[in-house]
Amino acid sequence: MKATTSLNSRVRAARKLTRIALMATVMLPSAVFAQSAEGSDGNAQAAAEEDSPFGDIVVTAQKRDQRTQDVGIAIAAFGGDQMNALGVVDVKDVAVLVPGFTVAKSFRGPPIYTLRGVGFNTPNMSTSSPVGVYLDEVAYPYPVMTEGLSLDLERVEVLKGPQGTLYGRNTTGGLINSIGNKPTDERSGEIKVSYGSYQSYGLEGFINGGIAPNLNARLAFDVQRADKGWQVSVTHGERLGKVDKAAARFSLAWEPADDTKFLFTTSWWKDKSDTQAGQSIAVFPRGLIAFLGLTTPAQWAAAAPGLGLPPEIFSQSYTPTSGSQANWVVQNLPWGGTNGGGQNFTPAPLDFRKDNELLAFALRGDIGIADGVKLTSLTSYAHFTRREGYDTSGWDIENLIGLGEGSIKSFSQEFRLSGDSDRLHWVAGAFYARDKIRENDKTWGATISTVALVRTFGQLTSPPGTTVAQLEDIQWGFRDWENLINQTITSKALFGQVEYKFTDQFNVTFGMRYSKDKAEFAGCSKDQGDNSIAASWNAFFNNATPFGANVQPGGCVTYLADLVPGGNNVQGVVRKVLDEDNLSGRIALDYHLNNNVLVYVSAARGFKSGAFPNVNANVAPQYDPAKQEEVRAYEAGIKASPARGVILNASTFYYDYRDKQLFVNTPDPVYVTLNSIKNIPKSHIFGIEGEVSVPLFRGLDARVTATYLDAKIDTYQGFNDFGQARNFAGASFPFTPKFQLNGTLTYGFDVGDSLNARLTVNGRYSSSSRGDLEGDPLFKIDSYALFDANLAVMTNDDQYQLDVFVRNIGNKYYWNSVQLPLDSLVRYAGMPRTWGVSLKAKF
């Protein structure tokens, strides 16, 4: 029976792949195939593409130089000038260029990257993403590390689909590899000053040149400030959103021989900007709804005094009409009793800004060891530290204030051999990585509805003889706590890939990687050391429940097993180990119909390693890890350059998605629901992508790209935010629009005898998506269209350049994330219209 099922699955997969190949074949005009077998002159074609701002770019997606139109994989590549014109200043801005790539803000701060529907909606700093981020092939696997790497770039390559062969960290969604400008012996430099809306200003540039024979250096820097916040409180009128960022990169290139090169790079960035406040669009006091059955604001307000809650918390929501509207706490809520009790707490920190810093080192060596054979060594170390305060609820009364602290120490080493002959290119290597992560999420929750019930029931069930001061300790306790975890993650891999050209037209690529990952975890939810949680927690669990508790100052509150009435319910540090291995790979067939048309089909299998969460943990099973997820991807595509400057590309793909990792709610007998991470047994993604780049007439070039995605869950039984069981089969993935479109027009023209100019206009459209699985209208992320423009005027010798830009020209109100952390449903909006000017000089 199992053998029959497996055979049927393979037959269905083969049929899907066949349909995909046929669809890709008919997606381009038949005129593409009418080109002669000889095609146009390749050198002339290349020259035309270099003149076009959307021309074919040389990439290193397969660890060697290739033009994008000659690579049988789905890849988007953009040069530094194009990114500057479109305002791409960090990883999240790549979404401006690449339909199918989305960036959502999590309620604890770290970004959520999703590519072709593959993403992980975790707010944890300590969890890697299924969309990898690389700088010069060095992985930065945790999204929180990636926010300051994009300066002085030569290009960015976006590889779509599972990357489980050549790249050091397996990813199921794809990866973004930024390529920095390298040192040369030419003495050169550049300085750029800028000014814009919200009193923003910046200084960036580089110095480059030879410092000794065969030894070159390059120093790049970038400083950005904004002294006026772009968010304005809807109640107290204060502002949030100041920017304070600095970054630098120093590179040293040494070439002692023609076949021996070394590159040492130091990267640093520091971000002390304000964090973003959410927009509270609805209040859901789940403790009052689920436990007391109260469903209206009037009922909530009537019950509030008896629970020690200020009634005004139930009127904190509003209907935003602008991205600048928000709310946050500016002063601590008065707290504590009048009889000497309730004073055990630490005031909430109200400095809602980041103090995050990354320092990284990388050493690359390329050594020719035989004719056509090269040894590459890539060594890297990164140290990231975080301190980030945020108001999660978006209220002006303390409900859910967070302070994220932690550090990541990440080391990796890769060795690989590569070789070339007339028809064969091969790569083989080994990879090792070790990450040490400490993550401490501190929380202040004076008015959380479920915590208020714990306080009240603990007080009401206290035994006779309890003093007034002790009762006040219970009533005003449990105001703050922390979730502290430590992880050590080790990854080892052996990999190889061969590309064999059977004929000048037909090429086969086959690669595999064996990976072994181990994660060692220790953590718990705990008292911050001020004894805030102890009085309320101990009273509730000792008096109102049969479970018992003995929380000490600084001690863990997490029970080491599921609660058993009258049992030995021990609290302490939870320790777990996740040990996994996998075999990933890819096979692809490329066929050149002529010099200008390439068709390809591929099948790939990719994994993302399992993960532990950092959550408000009542019991140890909440820390159970999600096991590794797997994507089996089938793709077919065509890349054509039928005329000078014209690019016509299309692809279609199907992902068989297994054990997708998802941050979800699980029922809890005390707090209604608490967070954990689970695996979605089965889901799928079907997609179509297209790209058209064409010169309309002299000086005017256009590029249009589009992505259609159908990403749905096939099998998953879970729970909604109120602990109600749901069958989520057929639900769409969070943060995954069905359709996205991007269009760019550039027009170059002369301005007198000594100046020329280029106008770049970009528009992008995203259809609606949602932030939940249930389809609640409140979680809807509306469709939106945005437009940007940039006018660059430069001297003919390219020594000076003046840019004037406007982002979000229509001042569109849009948001990219909707989440319900506890009692408040919040949106995270995009910025309103901004403008700026910059002046660049080369020397």
C-alpha positions in Angstrom: 0.0 0.0 0.0 2.8 2.5 0.9 4.6 1.6 -2.3 1.5 2.3 -4.4 0.9 5.6 -2.6 4.5 6.7 -3.2 4.2 5.7 -6.9 1.0 7.6 -7.3 2.6 10.7 -5.7 5.5 10.5 -8.1 3.1 10.2 -11.1 1.1 13.2 -9.9 4.4 15.2 -9.5 5.5 14.2 -13.0 2.2 15.3 -14.5 2.4 18.6 -12.6 5.9 19.2 -13.9 4.8 18.4 -17.5 1.9 20.9 -17.2 4.2 23.5 -15.8 6.7 23.1 -18.7 3.9 23.4 -21.3 2.5 26.5 -19.6 5.9 28.2 -19.6 6.4 27.4 -23.2 3.2 29.2 -24.3 3.6 32.2 -22.1 5.8 34.2 -24.5 4.9 35.4 -27.9 5.6 33.0 -30.7 7.7 35.7 -32.3 10.5 34.8 -29.8 10.9 31.4 -31.5 10.9 32.9 -35.0 14.4 34.1 -34.4 16.9 32.4 -36.7 19.0 29.6 -35.2 22.0 31.7 -35.5 20.3 34.6 -33.6 21.7 38.2 -33.5 25.3 39.0 -32.9 26.1 38.2 -29.2 28.5 41.1 -28.8 26.1 43.6 -30.2 23.4 42.2 -27.9 25.6 42.5 -24.9 26.5 46.1 -25.8 22.8 47.0 -26.1 22.1 45.4 -22.7 24.9 47.3 -21.1 23.4 50.6 -22.4 20.0 49.7 -21.0 19.3 50.3 -17.3 17.5 46.9 -17.2 20.2 44.9 -19.2 21.5 41.5 -18.5 23.7 41.5 -15.4 26.7 39.2 -14.6 25.9 37.2 -11.4 27.6 34.6 -9.3 24.4 32.7 -8.3 26.2 29.3 -9.0 29.6 30.4 -7.6 30.9 31.6 -11.0 30.4 34.5 -13.3 27.3 34.1 -15.6 24.9 36.4 -17.2 21.4 36.3 -15.8 19.9 35.3 -19.2 22.3 32.3 -19.4 21.4 30.9 -16.0 18.6 28.3 -15.9 17.2 29.4 -12.5 14.8 32.1 -11.4 16.9 35.0 -10.5 16.4 38.8 -10.2 19.5 41.0 -10.3 19.9 44.7 -9.9 22.9 47.0 -10.2 23.9 49.6 -7.7 22.8 52.6 -9.8 19.3 51.2 -10.4 18.9 50.5 -6.6 20.0 54.0 -5.8 17.5 55.5 -8.2 14.7 53.5 -6.6 15.7 54.2 -3.0 16.8 50.7 -2.1 18.8 51.3 1.2 18.3 48.0 3.0 17.0 44.5 2.6 13.4 45.4 3.1 13.5 47.8 0.2 14.2 44.9 -2.2 10.5 44.4 -2.1 10.3 47.6 -4.2 12.1 45.7 -7.0 10.9 42.1 -6.7 7.3 41.0 -6.9 6.7 38.0 -4.7 9.1 39.3 -2.0 7.3 40.8 1.0 8.5 42.2 4.3 6.2 42.4 7.3 7.0 43.8 10.7 6.6 41.4 13.7 5.2 42.7 17.0 8.5 42.2 18.7 10.5 44.0 16.0 12.4 41.5 13.7 11.3 41.6 10.1 9.4 38.7 8.5 10.8 37.9 5.0 8.6 36.0 2.6 9.6 35.0 -1.0 7.1 33.3 -3.3 4.9 32.6 -0.3 7.6 30.9 1.7 8.2 32.7 5.1 8.1 32.2 8.8 5.8 34.6 10.8 7.9 34.5 14.0 8.6 37.6 16.1 11.7 35.9 17.7 15.2 37.3 17.2 16.6 33.8 17.6 14.8 32.1 14.7 16.3 31.9 11.3 14.3 32.8 8.1 13.5 30.5 5.2 14.7 33.4 3.0 18.4 33.7 3.5 20.3 37.0 3.5 24.0 37.0 2.4 26.7 39.6 1.9 29.4 38.4 -0.5 28.2 34.8 0.1 28.5 35.1 3.9 25.2 34.2 5.6 23.4 36.4 8.1 20.8 33.8 9.0 18.7 35.8 11.5 16.7 38.7 10.0 17.4 41.0 12.9 21.1 41.0 11.8 20.4 42.1 8.3 19.1 45.7 8.6 22.3 47.6 8.1 24.3 45.7 5.5 23.2 47.5 2.3 25.9 50.1 1.6 28.3 50.5 -1.3 26.8 47.7 -3.3 27.7 46.6 -6.8 24.5 44.6 -7.2 21.9 42.4 -5.5 20.9 38.9 -6.6 17.6 37.4 -5.6 17.5 33.6 -6.0 14.0 32.2 -5.9 13.1 28.7 -4.8 14.9 26.3 -2.4 18.6 26.9 -2.1 19.9 23.6 -0.6 23.0 22.9 -2.7 25.6 25.6 -3.0 24.7 28.0 -0.1 25.8 27.4 3.5 22.5 27.7 5.2 19.7 25.7 3.7 16.6 27.8 2.8 13.3 26.8 1.4 12.2 30.2 0.0 15.3 31.5 -1.6 18.0 34.0 -0.8 19.1 37.6 -1.2 22.9 37.9 -1.9 24.2 41.5 -1.8 27.6 42.0 -3.6 29.7 44.8 -2.3 32.0 46.9 -4.4 35.6 45.5 -4.2 38.9 47.4 -3.8 40.8 48.2 -7.0 44.2 49.9 -7.6 42.5 53.0 -9.0 42.6 55.9 -6.6 39.0 57.1 -6.4 36.4 58.3 -4.0 32.9 59.6 -3.7 31.0 61.7 -1.2 27.2 62.2 -1.1 25.2 64.5 1.1 21.4 64.4 1.3 18.5 66.2 3.0 14.8 65.4 3.0 11.5 65.3 4.8 11.2 64.8 8.6 14.5 66.8 8.9 16.4 63.9 7.5 20.0 64.2 6.4 22.8 61.9 5.5 26.5 61.5 4.5 27.9 58.6 2.6 30.8 57.7 0.4 33.9 55.7 -0.2 37.6 55.9 -0.6 39.4 53.4 -2.8 42.9 52.7 -4.1 46.1 50.8 -4.0 48.2 51.0 -0.9 51.1 48.7 -2.0 51.9 46.5 -5.0 49.0 44.0 -5.3 47.4 45.3 -2.2 44.2 47.5 -2.5 41.8 48.9 0.1 38.3 50.4 0.1 36.5 52.1 3.0 32.8 52.9 2.6 30.6 54.6 5.1 27.0 55.7 5.5 25.4 58.0 8.2 21.7 58.7 8.2 19.7 60.9 10.6 16.1 62.1 10.9 15.4 64.5 13.7 11.7 64.6 13.3 9.6 61.5 13.9 7.1 60.5 11.1 4.6 59.0 13.6 2.3 61.3 15.5 0.2 60.1 18.5 -3.5 60.3 18.1 -4.0 61.4 21.7 -1.0 63.1 23.2 0.5 64.5 20.0 4.1 63.5 20.5 6.2 62.1 17.7 8.1 58.8 17.1 10.2 57.7 14.2 13.5 59.5 14.5 16.4 57.9 12.6 20.0 57.4 13.9 22.0 55.0 11.8 25.6 54.5 10.9 27.4 51.9 8.9 30.9 51.2 7.5 32.7 48.5 5.6 36.5 48.2 5.2 37.8 45.8 2.5 41.4 44.8 1.9 42.3 42.8 -1.3 45.6 41.1 -1.8 46.6 39.4 -5.0 50.1 37.8 -4.5 49.8 35.9 -7.8 47.6 35.7 -10.8 45.8 32.7 -9.5 45.8 33.6 -5.8 43.5 36.2 -4.2 42.5 37.1 -0.7 39.8 39.5 0.5 39.4 40.6 4.1 36.2 42.5 5.0 35.1 44.1 8.2 31.4 45.3 8.3 29.9 47.4 11.1 26.6 49.0 11.6 24.7 50.6 14.5 21.1 51.6 14.7 19.7 53.8 17.5 16.5 54.8 15.7 13.1 54.9 17.2 11.0 51.8 16.9 7.6 51.8 15.2 4.4 51.9 17.1 1.4 49.9 16.0 -2.0 51.2 15.1 -4.6 49.7 17.5 -7.6 49.0 15.3 -9.6 46.8 17.8 -9.6 45.8 21.4 -10.0 42.1 22.3 -9.6 41.5 26.0 -9.5 37.8 25.6 -9.6 37.1 29.4 -13.0 38.9 29.7 -14.3 37.4 26.4 -13.2 33.7 26.9 -13.4 33.3 30.6 -16.2 35.7 31.7 -18.2 35.6 28.5 -18.4 39.4 28.3 -18.6 40.5 24.7 -19.4 44.3 24.6 -17.3 47.3 25.6 -20.1 48.3 28.1 -19.8 44.9 29.8 -16.0 45.2 29.8 -16.1 48.7 31.4 -18.5 47.5 34.1 -16.3 44.6 35.1 -13.0 46.6 34.9 -13.0 48.2 38.5 -13.4 44.8 40.1 -10.4 43.5 38.2 -8.2 46.5 38.9 -8.4 47.7 35.3 -8.9 51.3 34.1 -12.1 51.3 32.0 -10.5 53.6 29.4 -8.4 50.8 28.1 -11.5 49.5 26.2 -11.7 52.7 24.1 -8.1 52.7 22.9 -8.8 51.6 19.3 -9.4 53.9 16.4 -9.7 53.9 12.6 -6.5 55.0 11.0 -6.6 57.1 7.8 -2.8 57.8 7.6 0.4 55.9 8.1 1.6 58.6 10.4 -1.2 57.9 13.0 -0.2 55.8 16.0 -0.1 55.7 19.8 2.2 54.7 22.6 2.8 55.2 26.3 4.6 58.4 27.5 4.3 57.9 31.3 4.1 54.9 33.6 0.7 53.9 35.0 0.4 54.7 38.7 0.6 51.4 40.5 0.6 50.0 44.0 -1.5 49.9 47.1 -2.0 52.3 50.0 -1.1 49.9 52.7 2.5 49.2 51.8 1.8 46.5 49.3 2.0 46.2 45.5 5.4 47.9 45.2 7.3 44.9 43.8 7.8 45.9 40.2 10.2 47.6 37.9 8.8 50.7 36.0 8.3 50.1 32.3 11.1 51.6 30.1 9.5 54.1 27.8 12.5 54.8 25.6 11.1 53.2 22.4 14.2 53.0 20.3 16.8 50.6 19.2 20.4 50.2 20.4 21.4 47.5 18.0 24.9 46.8 16.7 26.7 44.3 14.4 30.4 43.8 13.9 31.4 41.2 11.4 34.6 39.9 9.8 35.0 37.8 6.7 38.1 36.3 5.0 37.9 34.8 1.5 40.8 33.1 -0.2 40.8 31.9 -3.9 43.8 29.8 -4.7 44.6 28.0 -8.0 45.9 24.6 -7.1 46.0 23.0 -10.6 45.1 23.9 -14.1 41.4 24.8 -14.1 41.0 23.8 -10.4 40.5 26.4 -7.6 40.3 26.1 -3.8 38.1 28.7 -2.1 38.0 29.2 1.7 35.4 31.5 3.3 35.7 32.2 7.0 33.3 34.5 8.8 32.4 35.7 12.3 29.6 38.1 13.3 28.7 39.5 16.7 25.3 41.1 17.0 23.9 42.8 20.2 20.4 44.0 20.6 18.5 46.3 23.0 15.1 47.4 21.5 12.1 48.9 23.3 8.7 48.8 21.7 5.0 49.5 22.6 3.3 46.4 21.3 -0.3 47.3 22.1 -0.3 50.8 20.5 -2.2 52.3 23.4 -1.4 55.4 25.5 -2.0 53.2 28.6 0.5 50.5 29.6 -0.8 47.2 28.3 2.0 45.4 26.5 5.4 47.1 26.5 8.4 45.1 25.4 12.2 45.3 25.7 14.1 42.9 23.5 17.7 42.2 24.6 20.1 39.6 23.4 23.2 38.7 21.4 24.1 36.4 18.5 27.6 35.1 17.9 27.8 33.4 14.5 30.9 31.6 13.1 31.1 29.8 9.8 33.7 28.1 7.7 33.4 26.8 4.1 35.9 25.1 1.9 35.2 24.3 -1.6 37.0 23.0 -4.7 35.8 24.0 -8.2 37.0 23.1 -11.6 36.3 23.9 -15.3 36.9 22.1 -18.5 35.4 22.5 -22.0 32.1 20.9 -21.1 32.2 20.4 -17.3 32.0 22.7 -14.4 32.0 21.2 -10.9 32.0 22.3 -7.2 32.5 20.3 -4.1 32.9 21.4 -0.5 32.2 21.3 3.2 30.6 23.7 5.5 30.5 24.2 9.3 28.7 26.8 11.4 28.1 27.4 15.0 25.8 30.1 16.5 25.4 31.0 20.2 22.2 33.0 20.9 21.0 34.7 24.0 17.5 36.2 23.7 15.7 38.0 26.6 12.3 39.5 25.9 11.1 41.5 28.8 7.4 42.5 29.1 5.4 45.0 31.1 1.6 44.2 31.1 -0.2 46.3 33.7 -3.6 46.0 32.1 -3.5 42.6 30.3 -6.9 41.1 30.8 -5.8 37.5 31.5 -3.2 38.6 34.0 -5.9 40.8 35.7 -8.0 37.6 36.2 -5.0 35.8 37.7 -4.5 38.7 40.2 -8.2 38.9 41.1 -8.8 35.2 41.5 -5.6 34.9 43.5 -6.8 37.7 45.8 -10.3 36.4 46.2 -9.1 32.9 47.1 -6.5 34.0 49.6 -6.9 32.3 53.0 -8.2 34.1 56.1 -5.4 36.0 57.9 -3.9 37.4 54.7 -2.9 41.0 55.5 -4.1 44.0 53.6 -0.5 44.6 52.4 -0.3 41.0 51.2 -3.6 41.3 49.3 -2.3 44.5 47.7 0.9 42.6 46.6 -1.4 40.1 44.9 -3.7 42.7 43.4 -0.8 44.8 42.0 1.7 42.1 41.3 2.5 40.3 38.1 3.2 43.6 36.2 6.5 42.5 34.5 8.3 39.3 33.6 10.9 38.1 31.0 11.3 35.2 28.6 15.0 34.2 28.6 16.4 31.5 26.3 19.9 30.4 25.3 20.7 28.3 22.2 23.7 26.8 20.6 23.1 25.8 17.0 25.6 23.7 15.1 25.4 23.0 11.4 27.6 20.7 9.2 27.3 19.9 5.5 28.9 18.3 2.6 27.9 19.4 -0.9 28.6 19.2 -4.6 27.3 20.2 -7.9 28.2 19.4 -11.5 27.2 21.1 -14.7 27.7 19.2 -17.9 27.2 20.6 -21.4 26.2 17.6 -23.6 26.1 19.9 -26.6 26.5 23.6 -27.2 22.8 24.0 -26.6 22.0 21.4 -24.0 23.2 21.6 -20.4 22.4 19.4 -17.3 23.0 20.6 -13.7 22.9 18.2 -10.7 23.7 19.0 -7.1 23.2 17.6 -3.6 23.9 18.6 0.0 23.9 16.5 3.1 23.3 18.6 6.2 23.3 17.8 9.9 21.9 20.4 12.4 21.8 20.3 16.1 20.1 22.9 18.4 20.6 22.9 22.1 18.0 24.9 24.0 17.5 26.2 27.5 14.9 28.7 28.6 11.9 29.7 30.7 9.6 32.6 31.5 10.8 34.1 34.7 10.5 36.9 37.3 12.8 39.8 36.4 14.3 39.7 39.9 12.0 42.3 41.4 9.5 39.7 42.8 6.8 41.3 40.7 5.3 38.1 39.4 5.7 36.0 42.6 2.9 37.2 44.9 0.1 37.1 42.2 1.3 33.8 40.6 1.9 31.9 43.8 -1.5 33.1 45.2 -3.4 32.0 42.1 -1.8 28.7 41.6 -1.7 27.8 45.3 -5.2 29.0 46.2 -7.3 29.1 43.0 -6.0 26.0 41.3 -4.8 22.5 42.4 -1.4 22.9 40.7 0.7 24.7 43.2 3.6 27.2 42.7 6.7 28.5 44.4 8.1 31.3 42.4 11.1 33.1 43.9 12.6 36.5 42.9 14.4 35.9 39.6 13.0 32.4 39.4 11.3 30.5 36.5 7.5 30.3 36.4 7.5 27.7 33.6 6.4 24.2 34.7 8.6 21.4 33.5 5.7 19.3 32.3 2.0 19.6 31.6 0.1 20.6 34.8 -1.3 17.7 36.9 -3.8 18.4 39.7 -2.2 17.6 43.0 1.0 16.5 41.3 4.6 17.5 41.8 4.5 20.4 39.4 8.0 21.6 39.3 9.0 24.9 37.8 12.5 25.7 36.3 14.7 25.9 33.3 13.4 23.8 30.3 16.2 22.0 28.4 15.7 20.4 25.0 17.8 19.2 22.1 16.8 19.0 18.4 19.0 16.8 16.2 18.2 16.6 12.5 19.7 15.8 9.1 18.5 16.0 5.5 19.6 15.4 2.0 18.7 18.3 -0.4 19.4 18.6 -4.1 18.5 20.0 -7.5 18.5 18.8 -11.0 18.0 21.1 -14.0 17.9 20.9 -17.7 18.8 23.9 -19.9 18.3 24.1 -23.6 19.3 27.1 -25.9 16.8 27.2 -28.7 19.2 29.7 -30.3 21.7 32.3 -29.0 18.9 34.4 -27.5 16.4 31.9 -26.1 16.9 29.6 -23.2 14.3 27.2 -21.8 14.8 25.2 -18.6 13.0 22.8 -16.3 14.2 21.9 -12.8 13.2 19.9 -9.7 14.6 20.8 -6.3 14.3 19.6 -2.7 15.1 22.1 0.0 15.0 22.2 3.8 14.9 24.8 6.6 16.2 23.6 9.9 13.9 23.1 12.9 13.4 25.9 15.4 12.7 26.5 19.1 10.5 29.5 20.1 10.9 32.2 22.7 7.4 32.7 24.1 5.4 33.4 27.3 5.7 29.8 28.5 3.4 28.5 31.1 4.4 24.8 30.6 7.4 23.2 29.0 5.6 21.7 25.9 5.2 25.3 24.6 9.0 25.1 23.9 8.6 22.0 21.8 10.4 22.8 18.5 9.0 22.8 15.1 10.9 20.2 13.1 12.6 21.0 9.8 10.4 22.0 6.9 10.7 20.7 3.4 9.9 22.1 0.0 9.8 20.0 -3.2 9.9 22.5 -6.0 9.2 22.0 -9.7 9.8 24.8 -12.1 9.9 25.6 -15.8 10.9 28.8 -17.5 12.1 30.6 -20.6 14.5 33.5 -20.9 14.6 35.3 -24.2 16.4 38.4 -25.7 14.9 38.5 -29.2 16.1 42.0 -30.1 18.4 44.7 -29.0 17.7 45.6 -25.3 14.6 43.4 -25.1 14.2 40.8 -22.3 11.2 38.5 -22.1 11.3 36.0 -19.3 8.6 33.8 -17.8 8.5 30.9 -15.3 5.9 28.8 -13.6 6.4 26.7 -10.5 4.7 24.3 -8.1 5.9 23.8 -4.5 4.9 20.7 -2.5 5.4 22.2 0.9 5.7 19.8 3.9 5.8 20.7 7.6 5.7 24.4 7.1 6.8 26.2 10.3 4.2 28.6 11.7 3.9 30.8 14.8 0.5 29.9 16.2 -1.8 30.0 19.3 -2.2 27.0 21.5 -4.9 26.7 24.2 -4.0 27.3 27.8 -6.2 26.7 30.8 -5.1 30.0 32.5 -4.3 32.5 29.7 -6.9 31.3 27.1 -4.1 30.9 24.5 -0.3 31.2 24.5 2.1 31.1 21.6 4.1 28.2 20.3 5.4 27.1 16.9 3.9 24.2 15.0 4.4 22.4 11.7 1.7 22.5 9.0 1.6 18.9 7.7 0.9 19.7 4.1 0.5 22.8 1.9 1.2 23.9 -1.6 2.2 26.9 -3.7 1.5 27.4 -7.4 2.9 30.5 -9.1 3.6 32.3 -12.4 6.2 35.0 -12.9 6.9 37.2 -15.9 9.4 39.9 -16.8 9.4 42.3 -19.9 12.1 44.8 -20.4 12.1 46.8 -23.6 13.4 50.1 -25.0 10.3 52.1 -26.1 12.3 54.7 -28.1 15.6 56.4 -27.8 16.4 57.1 -24.1 13.1 55.6 -22.8 13.2 52.1 -21.3 10.5 50.2 -19.5 10.5 47.1 -17.3 7.5 45.3 -16.0 7.6 42.3 -13.7 4.7 40.4 -12.1 4.0 37.4 -9.8 0.9 35.4 -9.2 0.8 33.1 -6.2 -1.8 30.6 -5.0 -0.4 29.5 -1.6 -2.7 27.4 0.6 -2.8 25.0 3.5 -3.9 21.5 2.6 -3.9 19.9 6.0 -3.8 21.5 9.5 -6.0 21.3 12.6 -5.2 24.2 15.0 -6.7 27.0 17.2 -7.6 30.6 16.7 -6.7 33.5 19.1 -9.5 32.6 21.5 -8.5 28.9 21.8 -11.3 27.6 19.5 -10.4 24.6 17.4 -10.4 25.2 13.7 -9.7 23.2 10.5 -7.5 25.5 8.5 -7.5 23.4 5.3 -7.8 25.8 2.4 -6.5 28.8 4.3 -4.1 31.1 2.5 -0.6 31.8 3.9 -0.1 34.9 6.0 1.6 37.9 4.3 1.3 36.4 0.8 -0.6 38.5 -1.8 -2.0 36.6 -4.7 -0.8 39.2 -7.3 2.1 41.7 -7.3 3.1 43.9 -10.2 6.1 46.2 -10.6 6.7 48.7 -13.4 9.7 51.0 -14.0 10.2 53.7 -16.6 13.5 55.4 -17.1 14.1 58.3 -19.5 17.6 59.6 -20.2 18.1 63.0 -22.0 20.6 65.8 -22.5 20.5 69.0 -20.6 22.5 71.5 -22.5 26.1 70.7 -23.7 27.6 69.6 -20.3 24.8 67.9 -18.4 22.5 64.9 -18.9 19.7 63.6 -16.9 17.7 60.5 -16.1 14.1 60.4 -14.8 13.1 57.1 -13.1 9.5 56.4 -12.2 8.5 53.2 -10.4 5.0 51.9 -9.6 4.1 48.7 -7.7 0.8 47.1 -6.9 0.1 44.4 -4.3 -3.3 42.6 -4.0 -4.8 42.1 -0.6 -3.4 39.5 1.8 -4.0 38.8 5.5 -2.2 38.4 8.8 -4.1 35.3 10.1 -5.3 31.9 8.9 -9.0 32.3 9.8 -9.8 35.0 7.3 -11.1 37.5 9.9 -11.8 40.8 8.0 -10.0 42.7 10.7 -6.8 40.9 9.8 -7.0 41.9 6.2 -4.1 43.7 4.6 -5.7 45.8 1.9 -4.4 46.0 -1.7 -2.4 49.1 -2.5 -0.5 50.8 -5.3 2.6 53.0 -4.7 4.5 55.3 -7.0 8.0 56.8 -6.6 10.1 59.1 -8.8 13.7 60.1 -9.0 15.3 62.7 -11.2 19.1 62.6 -11.5 21.1 65.3 -13.2 24.8 64.6 -13.8 27.7 66.2 -15.6 28.8 64.5 -18.8 32.1 63.4 -17.1 30.0 61.8 -14.3 31.9 63.8 -11.7 28.8 65.4 -10.1 25.2 64.2 -9.7 22.2 65.9 -8.2 19.2 63.7 -7.3 15.6 64.8 -6.4 13.2 62.0 -5.3 9.7 61.5 -4.0 8.5 58.2 -2.4 4.9 57.3 -2.1 3.9 60.2 -4.4 0.2 59.7 -3.7 0.6 59.7 0.1 -1.1 56.3 0.1 -2.1 54.9 3.5 -1.1 51.2 3.5 0.0 48.6 5.9 2.0 45.3 5.6 1.2 43.5 8.8 -1.7 42.9 11.2 -1.2 41.0 14.4 -3.0 40.3 17.7 -0.3 39.9 20.4 -2.7 39.9 23.3 -5.5 42.4 23.9 -4.9 44.8 21.0 -5.1 44.1 17.3 -2.5 46.3 15.6 -1.5 47.3 12.1 2.0 48.3 11.1 1.7 50.9 8.4 4.1 52.1 5.7 5.5 55.6 5.6 3.6 58.4 4.1 5.0 60.6 1.3 8.6 61.5 1.7 11.0 63.6 -0.5 14.7 64.4 -0.6 17.6 65.8 -2.5 21.2 64.6 -2.7 24.4 65.8 -4.2 27.2 63.4 -5.1 30.7 64.2 -6.1 33.5 61.9 -7.3 37.2 62.5 -6.9 
